[in-house]
Amino acid sequence: MKRSRWIAIVGLVAAVGAAVAAGIFLLRSAAHIRALHRLKGSNILLVTLDTTRADRLGCYGYADAETPALDALARDGVLFQRCITPTAFTLPSHASIMTGRYPASHGVRINGDLALADAQTTLAER
């Protein structure tokens, strides 16, 4: 596999991993769930990027990046430096972000025409 393709895959996994870790952290931590309830009426903005290398964004230190809006969001919000994703696929990763569950638990294991079961409670519903 070419080096550039490998780097792109690693970047994708890192970006999705950051989003998944944020979702799992928020949903699994009782303190954060209580904080979400206290923030009733507040807004949460979840930004996920597909096929984006973290090392090409200004908020992660790339000096030549032209990503001022993302950099401002990262500066004023929460920026995750180390994250792990349960899968390299976009759809199950997003399902994990929104439910705080692993793919084997929420049932979305691959990309395609799948959807979360109605019984799954998501971050948006909380």
C-alpha positions as CSV (number, residue, x, y, z in Angstrom):
1,M,0.0,0.0,0.0
2,K,1.4,3.4,-0.9
3,R,2.6,5.6,2.0
4,S,0.2,8.4,1.1
5,R,-2.8,6.1,1.2
6,W,-1.7,4.6,4.5
7,I,-1.4,8.1,6.0
8,A,-4.8,9.0,4.7
9,I,-6.3,5.9,6.3
10,V,-4.6,6.6,9.6
11,G,-5.8,10.3,9.5
12,L,-9.4,9.1,8.9
13,V,-9.2,6.7,11.7
14,A,-7.8,9.4,14.0
15,A,-10.5,11.9,13.1
16,V,-13.4,9.4,13.5
17,G,-11.7,8.1,16.6
18,A,-11.8,11.6,18.1
19,A,-15.5,11.9,17.5
20,V,-16.3,8.4,18.7
21,A,-14.2,8.9,21.9
22,A,-16.0,12.2,22.6
23,G,-19.4,10.6,22.2
24,I,-18.6,7.5,24.3
25,F,-16.9,9.7,27.0
26,L,-20.0,12.0,27.2
27,L,-22.5,9.2,27.3
28,R,-20.7,6.8,29.6
29,S,-19.8,9.3,32.2
30,A,-22.6,9.8,34.7
31,A,-21.2,13.2,35.7
32,H,-21.4,14.3,32.1
33,I,-24.9,13.0,31.6
34,R,-25.9,14.9,34.7
35,A,-24.2,18.0,33.2
36,L,-26.1,17.5,30.0
37,H,-29.4,17.5,31.9
38,R,-28.3,20.7,33.7
39,L,-27.6,22.3,30.3
40,K,-31.2,21.9,29.3
41,G,-31.9,24.6,26.7
42,S,-28.2,24.7,25.7
43,N,-26.8,23.7,22.4
44,I,-24.2,21.1,21.7
45,L,-22.4,21.2,18.3
46,L,-20.9,17.9,17.3
47,V,-18.5,18.2,14.3
48,T,-17.4,15.0,12.6
49,L,-15.2,15.0,9.5
50,D,-14.9,12.0,7.1
51,T,-11.7,11.4,5.2
52,T,-9.8,14.3,6.8
53,R,-6.3,14.1,8.2
54,A,-5.9,15.7,11.6
55,D,-2.3,16.6,10.7
56,R,-3.7,19.0,7.9
57,L,-5.8,21.1,10.2
58,G,-4.6,24.2,11.9
59,C,-6.1,23.3,15.3
60,Y,-3.8,20.3,15.3
61,G,-0.7,22.3,14.5
62,Y,-0.5,22.4,10.7
63,A,0.8,25.9,10.0
64,D,-0.2,26.1,6.3
65,A,-3.8,25.1,7.0
66,E,-6.6,27.3,5.8
67,T,-9.2,26.1,8.4
68,P,-10.1,29.2,10.4
69,A,-13.6,28.2,11.3
70,L,-12.6,24.8,12.6
71,D,-9.6,26.3,14.4
72,A,-12.0,28.8,16.1
73,L,-14.4,26.0,17.1
74,A,-11.5,24.0,18.5
75,R,-10.1,27.1,20.4
76,D,-13.5,27.9,22.0
77,G,-14.7,24.4,22.5
78,V,-13.2,21.0,23.3
79,L,-10.4,19.6,21.2
80,F,-9.5,15.9,21.6
81,Q,-5.8,15.0,21.1
82,R,-5.9,11.2,21.7
83,C,-8.9,9.1,20.7
84,I,-9.7,5.6,19.7
85,T,-12.5,4.4,17.4
86,P,-14.2,1.0,17.7
87,T,-14.2,0.7,13.9
88,A,-12.8,2.3,10.7
89,F,-16.2,2.5,9.1
90,T,-18.0,5.8,9.1
91,L,-21.6,4.7,9.7
92,P,-20.9,2.4,12.7
93,S,-18.5,5.0,14.1
94,H,-21.2,7.7,14.0
95,A,-23.7,5.3,15.6
96,S,-21.2,4.7,18.4
97,I,-20.7,8.4,18.8
98,M,-24.4,9.0,19.2
99,T,-25.2,6.0,21.4
100,G,-22.0,5.5,23.4
101,R,-22.1,1.8,22.5
102,Y,-19.9,-0.5,20.5
103,P,-21.1,-1.7,17.1
104,A,-21.8,-5.2,18.4
105,S,-24.2,-3.6,20.9
106,H,-26.0,-1.1,18.7
107,G,-26.1,-3.4,15.7
108,V,-24.6,-1.1,13.0
109,R,-21.4,-2.9,11.9
110,I,-20.7,-1.7,8.4
111,N,-21.4,1.1,6.0
112,G,-24.5,0.7,3.9
113,D,-28.3,0.8,4.2
114,L,-28.4,0.2,7.9
115,A,-30.0,2.3,10.6
116,L,-30.1,2.2,14.4
117,A,-33.0,0.4,15.9
118,D,-35.7,2.7,17.4
119,A,-34.8,1.2,20.8
120,Q,-31.4,2.8,20.8
121,T,-31.2,6.1,22.7
122,T,-29.0,8.7,21.1
123,L,-27.1,11.7,22.3
124,A,-29.5,13.9,20.3
125,E,-32.5,12.4,22.3
126,R,-30.8,13.1,25.6
